[in-house]
């Protein structure tokens, strides 16, 4: 197989965007391991809450490919400095209000462009009523994996630009928060280690190590940027920009002996929820897309995605991702057998 063009990076700017996504939606906060610390920094006042709610969970993540443009030509893979928080603020300030609006709406994501064409989002942002109605119809439906807020759909671009810049400026005045107390240098070290792993394992082996249960269909024509992002734990963020697929994931842990009690607790927590139990029942009948699961459960897609992320991180569900296409979820029966064996071992232990 031809090698996929792959870059590995890390930086506090990416951490900030993932942290903003983590605390924006209350339904998602329990999913991220560091959400309490993230919230203390990013939810200090009402202005913070308003900014987070305006942009929305996927809106903040949509800025990740834009941040990649901050790297100068000739920068070595794995260098952290170009992707800092100041770089993020600088590139957002330097982006026109209309383009920033388009990016936040998902207008540069591959599957949105495939559905709407390259110009419809721009026409909607510029005030074209028919384009705006079509944009609202698609982005509030189940045909896309992005979600948008009402404020993003209706707010004037200039005002939105001002509010996003103001939020970033506030957050930059507060100390950086990392889930593992990593310094900027520490993030750079993680990126260099990941690059070494990528060179040794190849893209398929690397993804199997860093994101177990996620199967990516990547072609040589689809450049990939891997963002080593401790704040993303335990989920994997995929942003399918038209120019590059961005995958943000926590660094792979070193090898260690499995602790049955810890594994049993993780599996029990994953299945100990009515919605997740129902999802497992549906997936027992065969693979499903997120849209299909949403229809079956008549629940908001953003809520189901957070439950599916928990099931995937526990190893109960596997995910097949084809950039630009619907993501497919499958049950992993071996994980359910593992849960049964661990539970039986607990009650039969002498």
VOBA-1610 file (N, C-alpha, C; in pm, whole numbers, padded with zeros to 5 digits, always signed):
BEGIN
Unk+00084-00121+00000Unk+00000+00000+00000Unk+00087+00125+00000Unk+00052+00220-00083Unk+00127+00345-00089Unk+00113+00421+00042Unk+00221+00476+00087Unk+00221+00547+00215Unk+00136+00674+00208Unk+00052+00693+00305Unk-00027+00814+00316Unk+00063+00927+00365Unk+00054+01043+00303Unk+00133+01159+00347Unk+00085+01200+00486Unk+00175+01190+00584Unk+00136+01209+00723Unk+00233+01301+00796Unk+00178+01393+00874Unk+00255+01484+00957Unk+00209+01464+01101Unk+00301+01476+01196Unk+00268+01466+01338Unk+00302+01598+01406Unk+00206+01655+01479Unk+00228+01783+01547Unk+00165+01777+01685Unk+00194+01878+01766Unk+00129+01897+01895Unk+00142+02044+01931Unk+00059+02093+02020Unk+00071+02232+02060Unk-00043+02276+02149Unk-00017+02380+02227Unk-00117+02429+02321Unk-00239+02486+02250Unk-00223+02533+02126Unk-00339+02582+02052Unk-00440+02472+02025Unk-00390+02355+01987Unk-00480+02241+01967Unk-00543+02197+02098Unk-00464+02198+02206Unk-00518+02162+02337Unk-00634+02256+02373Unk-00616+02384+02348Unk-00719+02481+02383Unk-00848+02454+02306Unk-00837+02424+02176Unk-00957+02399+02096Unk-01030+02274+02143Unk-00957+02169+02173Unk-01020+02047+02223Unk-01082+02071+02359Unk-01015+02148+02444Unk-01071+02178+02576Unk-01198+02260+02565Unk-01200+02354+02471Unk-01322+02433+02451Unk-01437+02344+02407Unk-01407+02250+02315Unk-01511+02156+02273Unk-01557+02068+02388Unk-01463+02033+02476Unk-01495+01943+02587Unk-01592+02004+02686Unk-01585+02135+02708Unk-01668+02196+02812Unk-01788+02272+02755Unk-01796+02283+02623Unk-01907+02358+02564Unk-02041+02291+02587Unk-02044+02160+02566Unk-02169+02085+02575Unk-02170+02007+02707Unk-02261+02038+02798Unk-02264+01967+02927Unk-02273+01816+02912Unk-02339+01769+02806Unk-02352+01625+02786Unk-02218+01559+02756Unk-02121+01638+02709Unk-01992+01583+02673Unk-01889+01596+02785Unk-01914+01679+02884Unk-01809+01710+02982Unk-01759+01588+03056Unk-01850+01497+03089Unk-01808+01379+03164Unk-01724+01284+03079Unk-01725+01304+02946Unk-01651+01215+02858Unk-01501+01241+02865Unk-01462+01366+02878Unk-01321+01404+02875Unk-01261+01396+03014Unk-01146+01334+03023Unk-01087+01307+03154Unk-01047+01434+03229Unk-01011+01539+03156Unk-00967+01660+03224Unk-01068+01771+03226Unk-01197+01739+03203Unk-01296+01844+03182Unk-01312+01938+03300Unk-01295+01889+03422Unk-01310+01977+03539Unk-01203+02087+03537Unk-01079+02050+03507Unk-00972+02148+03500Unk-00992+02243+03382Unk-01038+02189+03269Unk-01062+02274+03152Unk-01168+02379+03185Unk-01274+02336+03252Unk-01384+02427+03283Unk-01340+02539+03375Unk-01250+02511+03468Unk-01204+02617+03560Unk-01136+02729+03484Unk-01069+02697+03376Unk-01002+02802+03298Unk-01097+02869+03198Unk-01180+02789+03132Unk-01257+02840+03019Unk-01397+02885+03054Unk-01441+02858+03176Unk-01577+02897+03217Unk-01572+02985+03341Unk-01484+03084+03337Unk-01466+03169+03455Unk-01574+03275+03470Unk-01642+03311+03362Unk-01746+03413+03373Unk-01852+03392+03265Unk-01955+03478+03267Unk-02066+03464+03174Unk-02023+03485+03030Unk-01925+03572+03007Unk-01878+03595+02871Unk-01818+03467+02812Unk-01747+03392+02896Unk-01690+03265+02850Unk-01801+03169+02809Unk-01901+03157+02894Unk-02010+03064+02865Unk-02083+03103+02737Unk-02101+03233+02717Unk-02169+03280+02596Unk-02087+03250+02472Unk-01955+03272+02479Unk-01869+03246+02363Unk-01865+03098+02329Unk-01850+03015+02432Unk-01847+02871+02409Unk-01977+02824+02346Unk-02088+02872+02398Unk-02217+02831+02347Unk-02245+02881+02207Unk-02192+02998+02174Unk-02212+03053+02040Unk-02144+02967+01934Unk-02019+02933+01958Unk-01941+02858+01859Unk-01981+02712+01858Unk-02009+02654+01974Unk-02051+02516+01980Unk-01935+02418+01977Unk-01965+02293+02012Unk-01860+02191+02025Unk-01784+02170+01895Unk-01853+02142+01787Unk-01780+02116+01663Unk-01725+02243+01601Unk-01784+02357+01631Unk-01730+02483+01580Unk-01587+02505+01623Unk-01558+02483+01752Unk-01420+02499+01801Unk-01327+02399+01734Unk-01372+02277+01717Unk-01288+02176+01653Unk-01262+02209+01506Unk-01357+02277+01442Unk-01338+02314+01301Unk-01222+02411+01280Unk-01174+02473+01389Unk-01061+02565+01377Unk-00927+02491+01369Unk-00925+02363+01394Unk-00797+02291+01398Unk-00722+02298+01264Unk-00787+02271+01149Unk-00713+02285+01023Unk-00665+02428+00998Unk-00743+02526+01044Unk-00701+02665+01027Unk-00572+02692+01104Unk-00559+02635+01224Unk-00437+02652+01302Unk-00316+02593+01231Unk-00337+02487+01156Unk-00224+02426+01084Unk-00160+02524+00986Unk-00238+02620+00939Unk-00184+02719+00846Unk-00086+02813+00913Unk-00076+02808+01047Unk+00017+02895+01118Unk+00160+02848+01105Unk+00182+02725+01061Unk+00318+02673+01056Unk+00391+02730+00936Unk+00511+02784+00956Unk+00586+02838+00843Unk+00647+02728+00758Unk+00676+02759+00631Unk+00740+02662+00543Unk+00875+02621+00601Unk+00904+02491+00592Unk+01034+02444+00639Unk+01039+02406+00785Unk+00927+02420+00858Unk+00928+02380+00998Unk+00932+02228+01008Unk+01016+02176+01095Unk+01032+02032+01109Unk+00908+01971+01172Unk+00879+01847+01132Unk+00769+01774+01194Unk+00795+01760+01343Unk+00690+01770+01422Unk+00703+01748+01565Unk+00735+01873+01643Unk+00761+01986+01576Unk+00789+02108+01650Unk+00659+02165+01704Unk+00661+02211+01828Unk+00539+02253+01895Unk+00511+02402+01880Unk+00614+02485+01878Unk+00596+02629+01893Unk+00498+02691+01795Unk+00497+02654+01666Unk+00405+02722+01574Unk+00258+02700+01608Unk+00228+02602+01691Unk+00090+02568+01719Unk+00048+02608+01860Unk+00110+02712+01913Unk+00075+02760+02045Unk-00053+02840+02045Unk-00094+02881+02163Unk-00218+02959+02176Unk-00206+03096+02111Unk-00090+03158+02121Unk-00071+03288+02056Unk-00083+03274+01905Unk-00031+03163+01851Unk-00044+03140+01708Unk-00190+03123+01669Unk-00267+03055+01753Unk-00409+03037+01727Unk-00480+03172+01723Unk-00455+03255+01825Unk-00517+03386+01828Unk-00477+03468+01705Unk-00348+03464+01671Unk-00301+03542+01556Unk-00367+03501+01426Unk-00382+03372+01404Unk-00440+03329+01278Unk-00590+03357+01273Unk-00658+03349+01389Unk-00800+03383+01392Unk-00819+03533+01367Unk-00736+03615+01430Unk-00743+03760+01406Unk-00721+03792+01259Unk-00626+03721+01196Unk-00590+03750+01059Unk-00681+03689+00955Unk-00778+03610+00998Unk-00873+03549+00906Unk-00992+03643+00888Unk-01034+03661+00766Unk-01147+03750+00742Unk-01270+03700+00817Unk-01359+03792+00851Unk-01478+03756+00928Unk-01563+03653+00854Unk-01578+03670+00724Unk-01663+03577+00650Unk-01600+03438+00640Unk-01467+03434+00620Unk-01405+03302+00612Unk-01410+03232+00749Unk-01386+03307+00856Unk-01393+03247+00988Unk-01533+03190+01012Unk-01634+03264+00971Unk-01771+03217+00985Unk-01790+03087+00908Unk-01738+03083+00785Unk-01750+02962+00703Unk-01682+02843+00770Unk-01563+02865+00824Unk-01489+02757+00891Unk-01566+02706+01011Unk-01615+02796+01096Unk-01687+02755+01216Unk-01814+02677+01184Unk-01877+02711+01072Unk-01998+02640+01029Unk-01968+02503+00969Unk-01841+02472+00948Unk-01806+02346+00883Unk-01802+02356+00732Unk-01800+02479+00680Unk-01803+02500+00536Unk-01676+02462+00463Unk-01570+02422+00537Unk-01449+02372+00472Unk-01426+02225+00505Unk-01529+02160+00560Unk-01521+02016+00583Unk-01570+01943+00459Unk-01503+01833+00429Unk-01523+01765+00301Unk-01667+01722+00279Unk-01728+01660+00379Unk-01863+01608+00354Unk-01966+01720+00345Unk-01941+01834+00408Unk-02032+01948+00394Unk-02020+02007+00254Unk-01898+02021+00205Unk-01878+02072+00070Unk-01938+01977-00033Unk-01922+01846-00011Unk-01980+01749-00105Unk-02131+01761-00111Unk-02194+01789+00002Unk-02340+01801+00006Unk-02391+01933-00050Unk-02317+02041-00021Unk-02368+02175-00051Unk-02299+02244-00167Unk-02186+02191-00211Unk-02109+02260-00312Unk-02013+02360-00247Unk-01915+02409-00324Unk-01810+02492-00265Unk-01852+02634-00228Unk-01966+02682-00280Unk-01999+02824-00265Unk-02122+02852-00179Unk-02202+02751-00149Unk-02329+02780-00083Unk-02310+02841+00055Unk-02213+02791+00133Unk-02193+02847+00266Unk-02152+02993+00257Unk-02066+03026+00160Unk-02027+03166+00141Unk-02147+03253+00108Unk-02236+03204+00023Unk-02354+03282-00011Unk-02444+03300+00111Unk-02456+03195+00192Unk-02538+03205+00312Unk-02480+03307+00410Unk-02347+03302+00430Unk-02281+03396+00521Unk-02295+03539+00471Unk-02299+03555+00338Unk-02312+03689+00280Unk-02455+03742+00285Unk-02550+03659+00327Unk-02687+03706+00343Unk-02787+03655+00243Unk-02748+03562+00155Unk-02841+03504+00059Unk-02943+03419+00135Unk-03071+03460+00130Unk-03173+03394+00209Unk-03195+03249+00168Unk-03198+03223+00037Unk-03220+03086-00009Unk-03103+02995+00030Unk-02982+03046+00016Unk-02865+02968+00057Unk-02867+02944+00207Unk-02908+03045+00283Unk-02915+03030+00427Unk-03016+02925+00468Unk-03131+02920+00399Unk-03232+02821+00431Unk-03182+02680+00400Unk-03112+02665+00288Unk-03057+02534+00252Unk-02947+02493+00351Unk-02864+02588+00390Unk-02758+02558+00487Unk-02819+02512+00619Unk-02921+02581+00665Unk-02986+02544+00791Unk-03048+02404+00780Unk-03111+02376+00667Unk-03175+02246+00647Unk-03074+02132+00659Unk-02956+02149+00596Unk-02857+02042+00596Unk-02787+02031+00731Unk-02745+02143+00787Unk-02665+02139+00908Unk-02745+02106+01033Unk-02875+02118+01028Unk-02958+02079+01142Unk-03022+01942+01122Unk-02989+01877+01010Unk-03041+01743+00982Unk-02941+01636+01021Unk-02966+01515+00975Unk-02883+01401+01012Unk-02789+01357+00900Unk-02776+01437+00794Unk-02692+01399+00682Unk-02544+01428+00707Unk-02514+01508+00809Unk-02375+01547+00836Unk-02339+01510+00979Unk-02208+01497+01004Unk-02163+01463+01139Unk-02131+01587+01221Unk-02131+01704+01159Unk-02108+01826+01235Unk-02239+01871+01298Unk-02227+01953+01400Unk-02345+02015+01459Unk-02318+02165+01467Unk-02423+02244+01458Unk-02408+02389+01463Unk-02508+02447+01560Unk-02473+02561+01616Unk-02563+02631+01707Unk-02649+02728+01630Unk-02758+02767+01691Unk-02845+02866+01629Unk-02771+02999+01612Unk-02685+03033+01710Unk-02610+03158+01700Unk-02517+03159+01579Unk-02452+03046+01552Unk-02363+03040+01436Unk-02440+03060+01306Unk-02560+03008+01302Unk-02640+03020+01180Unk-02692+03161+01158Unk-02712+03236+01265Unk-02781+03364+01251Unk-02695+03487+01282Unk-02582+03471+01351Unk-02504+03587+01393Unk-02428+03650+01276Unk-02423+03783+01268Unk-02341+03849+01165Unk-02194+03811+01179Unk-02127+03796+01066Unk-01990+03748+01065Unk-01896+03838+01145Unk-01910+03968+01132Unk-01819+04060+01202Unk-01833+04048+01353Unk-01956+04037+01401Unk-01979+04022+01544Unk-01923+03889+01593Unk-01942+03784+01515Unk-01888+03653+01551Unk-01736+03657+01560Unk-01672+03719+01464Unk-01526+03732+01464Unk-01479+03803+01590Unk-01546+03911+01626Unk-01510+03988+01744Unk-01522+03904+01871Unk-01629+03829+01882Unk-01652+03750+02003Unk-01554+03634+02016Unk-01519+03571+01905Unk-01423+03460+01911Unk-01286+03513+01951Unk-01244+03624+01892Unk-01115+03683+01928Unk-01113+03725+02075Unk-01221+03784+02122Unk-01226+03828+02262Unk-01217+03709+02357Unk-01283+03599+02322Unk-01275+03480+02408Unk-01134+03425+02413Unk-01068+03416+02299Unk-00930+03366+02296Unk-00837+03457+02376Unk-00857+03587+02365Unk-00774+03681+02441Unk-00793+03662+02591Unk-00916+03640+02636Unk-00940+03616+02779Unk-00870+03490+02825Unk-00885+03385+02748Unk-00829+03256+02788Unk-00676+03261+02791Unk-00617+03336+02700Unk-00471+03343+02696Unk-00415+03417+02816Unk-00496+03500+02881Unk-00450+03571+03001Unk-00448+03480+03124Unk-00508+03363+03111Unk-00514+03269+03222Unk-00412+03157+03199Unk-00360+03097+03306Unk-00256+02995+03290Unk-00304+02876+03208Unk-00215+02824+03126Unk-00244+02704+03048Unk-00278+02588+03141Unk-00378+02510+03101Unk-00418+02393+03178Unk-00399+02270+03090Unk-00318+02176+03137Unk-00299+02051+03066Unk-00346+01936+03151Unk-00401+01831+03091Unk-00452+01719+03170Unk-00343+01643+03244Unk-00218+01656+03196Unk-00107+01587+03262Unk+00002+01685+03303Unk-00036+01813+03318Unk+00058+01918+03358Unk+00179+01924+03265Unk+00153+01908+03135Unk+00262+01912+03038Unk+00298+02056+03005Unk+00425+02084+02992Unk+00469+02213+02943Unk+00470+02209+02791Unk+00494+02322+02728Unk+00505+02325+02583Unk+00612+02230+02533Unk+00724+02225+02606Unk+00830+02134+02568Unk+00783+01990+02576Unk+00703+01959+02676Unk+00651+01824+02689Unk+00565+01783+02571Unk+00484+01874+02521Unk+00402+01845+02404Unk+00490+01820+02282Unk+00595+01899+02267Unk+00688+01876+02157Unk+00753+01740+02164Unk+00790+01699+02285Unk+00850+01566+02303Unk+00750+01457+02263Unk+00623+01476+02299Unk+00522+01378+02261Unk+00510+01367+02110Unk+00515+01480+02041Unk+00505+01477+01896Unk+00623+01405+01833Unk+00744+01429+01886Unk+00861+01362+01830Unk+00856+01212+01856Unk+00811+01173+01973Unk+00796+01030+02003Unk+00693+00967+01910Unk+00583+01037+01887Unk+00479+00985+01797Unk+00531+00971+01656Unk+00613+01065+01612Unk+00670+01057+01477Unk+00760+00934+01464Unk+00836+00906+01568Unk+00919+00785+01567Unk+00832+00659+01559Unk+00722+00659+01633Unk+00631+00544+01628Unk+00570+00530+01489Unk+00534+00641+01429Unk+00475+00638+01295Unk+00575+00581+01194Unk+00700+00625+01201Unk+00801+00574+01109Unk+00822+00424+01128Unk+00811+00377+01251Unk+00836+00236+01280Unk+00716+00149+01246Unk+00594+00197+01274Unk+00474+00115+01263Unk+00396+00136+01135Unk+00419+00251+01068Unk+00333+00286+00956Unk+00201+00341+01006Unk+00124+00402+00917Unk+00002+00470+00959Unk-00100+00372+01018Unk-00114+00253+00959Unk-00213+00158+01009Unk-00176+00110+01149Unk-00051+00070+01168Unk-00008+00024+01299Unk-00011+00134+01402Unk+00023+00255+01360Unk+00021+00369+01453Unk-00120+00394+01504Unk-00218+00394+01412Unk-00356+00420+01454Unk-00411+00307+01538Unk-00373+00184+01510Unk-00416+00072+01594Unk-00364+00088+01737Unk-00245+00146+01750Unk-00185+00163+01882Unk-00246+00281+01957Unk-00269+00392+01886Unk-00316+00513+01953Unk-00468+00523+01963Unk-00540+00454+01876Unk-00687+00462+01875Unk-00746+00324+01851Unk-00729+00232+01948Unk-00784+00097+01930Unk-00934+00102+01902Unk-00978+00018+01809Unk-01120+00012+01776Unk-01163+00111+01670Unk-01070+00194+01619Unk-01102+00288+01513Unk-01031+00243+01386Unk-01107+00215+01283Unk-01053+00169+01156Unk-01068+00281+01053Unk-00956+00336+01008Unk-00959+00447+00913Unk-00928+00397+00772Unk-01006+00442+00678Unk-00980+00414+00538Unk-00917+00539+00477Unk-00788+00537+00467Unk-00714+00653+00418Unk-00647+00619+00286Unk-00657+00708+00191Unk-00593+00686+00062Unk-00470+00775+00051Unk-00377+00740-00040Unk-00258+00823-00059Unk-00290+00965-00102Unk-00411+00985-00156Unk-00450+01120-00200Unk-00500+01206-00084Unk-00515+01148+00034Unk-00568+01221+00149Unk-00457+01246+00251Unk-00392+01364+00247Unk-00290+01392+00349Unk-00352+01395+00487Unk-00274+01351+00585Unk-00323+01339+00723Unk-00229+01415+00815Unk-00286+01490+00909Unk-00208+01547+01018Unk-00255+01484+01147Unk-00164+01419+01217Unk-00191+01357+01346Unk-00153+01456+01455Unk-00247+01491+01539Unk-00224+01586+01648Unk-00220+01507+01778Unk-00103+01501+01839Unk-00090+01435+01968Unk-00145+01531+02073Unk-00259+01496+02131Unk-00335+01592+02211Unk-00385+01524+02339Unk-00311+01534+02450Unk-00355+01471+02574Unk-00496+01511+02617Unk-00537+01634+02585Unk-00669+01680+02625Unk-00783+01603+02559Unk-00755+01533+02449Unk-00860+01460+02377Unk-00901+01332+02446Unk-00819+01282+02540Unk-00848+01153+02602Unk-00988+01153+02665Unk-01068+01048+02642Unk-01033+00923+02574Unk-01085+00913+02432Unk-01129+01024+02370Unk-01188+01015+02236Unk-01083+01047+02130Unk-01121+01030+02006Unk-01039+01070+01892Unk-01119+01171+01812Unk-01061+01286+01785Unk-01127+01392+01709Unk-01082+01381+01564Unk-01176+01374+01470Unk-01145+01369+01328Unk-01214+01486+01260Unk-01137+01572+01194Unk-01190+01684+01118Unk-01148+01664+00973Unk-01244+01633+00887Unk-01214+01601+00747Unk-01217+01728+00661Unk-01117+01811+00679Unk-01105+01933+00599Unk-01083+01896+00453Unk-01120+01987+00362Unk-01103+01958+00220Unk-00957+01940+00183Unk-00865+02001+00257Unk-00724+01993+00223Unk-00649+01886+00300Unk-00697+01850+00418Unk-00624+01756+00504Unk-00721+01695+00604Unk-00698+01569+00639Unk-00772+01506+00747Unk-00692+01523+00876Unk-00754+01586+00976Unk-00689+01610+01103Unk-00742+01509+01205Unk-00652+01438+01271Unk-00689+01343+01375Unk-00618+01381+01502Unk-00692+01417+01604Unk-00635+01451+01735Unk-00664+01339+01831Unk-00559+01288+01896Unk-00573+01174+01985Unk-00476+01188+02100Unk-00507+01120+02209Unk-00415+01116+02322Unk-00295+01031+02287Unk-00178+01057+02347Unk-00061+00974+02318Unk-00083+00831+02364Unk-00023+00739+02291Unk-00035+00599+02329Unk+00039+00575+02459Unk-00023+00503+02552Unk+00044+00470+02677Unk+00147+00361+02658Unk+00241+00358+02744Unk+00343+00254+02738Unk+00284+00120+02777Unk+00352+00011+02741Unk+00301-00121+02776Unk+00298-00143+02926Unk+00189-00200+02977Unk+00180-00231+03119Unk+00085-00349+03136Unk+00101-00417+03243Unk+00017-00534+03267Unk-00128-00491+03291Unk-00219-00564+03232Unk-00360-00535+03251Unk-00400-00565+03395Unk-00481-00479+03454Unk-00531-00498+03590Unk-00679-00534+03578Unk-00717-00659+03604Unk-00855-00701+03582Unk-00957-00612+03652Unk-00928-00571+03776Unk-01024-00488+03850Unk-01047-00355+03779Unk-00938-00293+03731Unk-00952-00166+03660Unk-01032-00183+03531Unk-01004-00292+03461Unk-01074-00317+03335Unk-01222-00343+03359Unk-01252-00416+03463Unk-01393-00442+03496Unk-01466-00313+03528Unk-01403-00225+03604Unk-01465-00096+03637Unk-01491-00015+03511Unk-01392-00010+03418Unk-01408+00067+03295Unk-01523+00013+03211Unk-01531-00119+03197Unk-01639-00179+03119Unk-01773-00159+03187Unk-01777-00174+03318Unk-01904-00157+03390Unk-01956-00014+03378Unk-01865+00083+03386Unk-01908+00222+03370Unk-01963+00246+03230Unk-01900+00184+03132Unk-01944+00205+02994Unk-02084+00149+02970Unk-02115+00035+03027Unk-02246-00026+03002Unk-02351+00019+03103Unk-02307+00088+03210Unk-02400+00126+03316Unk-02478+00252+03288Unk-02538+00260+03171Unk-02618+00376+03133Unk-02728+00327+03040Unk-02849+00375+03058Unk-02962+00325+02980Unk-02944+00348+02831Unk-02896+00468+02793Unk-02878+00497+02651Unk-02770+00409+02590Unk-02658+00392+02662Unk-02552+00309+02607Unk-02595+00162+02599Unk-02675+00118+02696Unk-02727-00018+02691Unk-02814-00037+02567Unk-02896+00062+02536Unk-02982+00055+02417Unk-02898+00057+02289Unk-02792+00136+02288Unk-02704+00138+02171Unk-02641+00001+02147Unk-02598-00063+02253Unk-02540-00197+02240Unk-02644-00296+02187Unk-02766-00284+02231Unk-02873-00372+02181Unk-02893-00351+02031Unk-02896-00226+01988Unk-02914-00198+01846Unk-02797-00251+01763Unk-02674-00230+01812Unk-02556-00274+01737Unk-02544-00426+01737Unk-02607-00492+01833Unk-02607-00638+01832Unk-02681-00692+01710Unk-02769-00610+01654Unk-02843-00649+01534Unk-02769-00621+01406Unk-02651-00561+01414Unk-02574-00530+01294Unk-02518-00389+01298Unk-02426-00361+01208Unk-02362-00230+01206Unk-02462-00120+01174Unk-02434-00001+01226Unk-02523+00114+01207Unk-02438+00240+01185Unk-02497+00336+01117Unk-02438+00469+01110Unk-02493+00554+01224Unk-02428+00668+01248Unk-02478+00758+01352Unk-02619+00805+01319Unk-02645+00832+01191Unk-02779+00877+01151Unk-02882+00769+01177Unk-02847+00642+01148Unk-02939+00533+01172Unk-02969+00514+01320Unk-02866+00528+01403Unk-02886+00514+01547Unk-02971+00629+01601Unk-02948+00749+01549Unk-03027+00865+01590Unk-03174+00843+01561Unk-03201+00790+01442Unk-03340+00766+01402Unk-03405+00659+01490Unk-03328+00553+01522Unk-03384+00444+01602Unk-03413+00487+01745Unk-03329+00574+01800Unk-03344+00614+01939Unk-03419+00746+01955Unk-03443+00814+01844Unk-03507+00946+01847Unk-03442+01036+01953Unk-03310+01039+01951Unk-03233+01121+02044Unk-03141+01213+01966Unk-03101+01326+02023Unk-03011+01417+01952Unk-02881+01347+01915Unk-02833+01372+01795Unk-02712+01306+01749Unk-02591+01339+01837Unk-02581+01465+01881Unk-02465+01503+01963Unk-02462+01422+02092Unk-02579+01390+02148Unk-02584+01308+02269Unk-02538+01166+02240Unk-02585+01109+02128Unk-02547+00973+02094Unk-02398+00963+02064Unk-02342+01063+01998Unk-02200+01059+01967Unk-02115+01054+02093Unk-02159+01124+02196Unk-02082+01121+02321Unk-02092+00983+02387Unk-02209+00920+02380Unk-02222+00784+02434Unk-02141+00684+02352Unk-02141+00701+02219Unk-02063+00611+02134Unk-01913+00627+02159Unk-01869+00749+02190Unk-01728+00771+02221Unk-01688+00695+02347Unk-01776+00692+02446Unk-01748+00619+02569Unk-01741+00469+02541Unk-01833+00418+02461Unk-01832+00276+02428Unk-01708+00239+02347Unk-01666+00326+02256Unk-01547+00299+02177Unk-01423+00299+02265Unk-01413+00397+02355Unk-01293+00406+02439Unk-01283+00287+02534Unk-01398+00226+02569Unk-01397+00108+02655Unk-01374-00020+02575Unk-01368-00009+02443Unk-01343-00126+02361Unk-01467-00208+02330Unk-01586-00155+02359Unk-01710-00229+02334Unk-01762-00210+02192Unk-01719-00104+02128Unk-01765-00073+01993Unk-01644-00038+01908Unk-01645-00080+01781Unk-01542-00037+01689Unk-01604+00057+01586Unk-01521+00144+01533Unk-01567+00250+01446Unk-01490+00243+01315Unk-01563+00252+01204Unk-01500+00255+01073Unk-01520+00393+01013Unk-01410+00461+00982Unk-01414+00599+00935Unk-01361+00605+00793Unk-01445+00652+00702Unk-01403+00680+00565Unk-01420+00830+00546Unk-01310+00907+00535Unk-01322+01053+00525Unk-01421+01093+00416Unk-01516+01178+00456Unk-01616+01224+00362Unk-01739+01137+00354Unk-01742+01023+00426Unk-01856+00933+00423Unk-01910+00913+00565Unk-02024+00844+00572Unk-02084+00818+00702Unk-01996+00724+00784Unk-01979+00754+00912Unk-01905+00669+01003Unk-01992+00551+01044Unk-01932+00432+01046Unk-02007+00309+01076Unk-01961+00256+01211Unk-02057+00214+01293Unk-02029+00160+01426Unk-02067+00012+01429Unk-01982-00068+01495Unk-02006-00212+01508Unk-01980-00255+01653Unk-02054-00355+01696Unk-02033-00414+01827Unk-01908-00501+01824Unk-01835-00503+01936Unk-01720-00593+01950Unk-01757-00701+02051Unk-01807-00815+02003Unk-01854-00920+02095Unk-01746-00970+02190Unk-01620-00965+02146Unk-01513-01013+02234Unk-01504-00928+02361Unk-01536-00799+02351Unk-01533-00713+02469Unk-01645-00749+02566Unk-01763-00783+02512Unk-01872-00826+02599Unk-01837-00959+02667Unk-01769-01048+02593Unk-01725-01173+02654Unk-01623-01147+02763Unk-01536-01046+02740Unk-01438-01009+02842Unk-01508-00958+02967Unk-01611-00876+02949Unk-01687-00824+03063Unk-01749-00939+03143Unk-01808-01035+03071Unk-01871-01148+03140Unk-01767-01229+03217Unk-01650-01251+03156Unk-01547-01330+03223Unk-01493-01259+03346Unk-01472-01128+03336Unk-01422-01051+03450Unk-01525-01051+03564Unk-01653-01036+03530Unk-01756-01036+03632Unk-01765-01172+03700Unk-01758-01279+03619Unk-01762-01414+03675Unk-01642-01438+03767Unk-01524-01389+03724Unk-01407-01404+03807Unk-01419-01332+03939Unk-01493-01219+03939Unk-01510-01144+04063Unk-01594-01221+04163Unk-01703-01283+04116Unk-01794-01350+04210Unk-01748-01490+04247Unk-01660-01550+04167Unk-01614-01684+04198Unk-01478-01686+04266Unk-01417-01569+04279Unk-01284-01562+04340Unk-01292-01602+04488Unk-01201-01686+04529Unk-01199-01732+04668Unk-01122-01635+04756
//
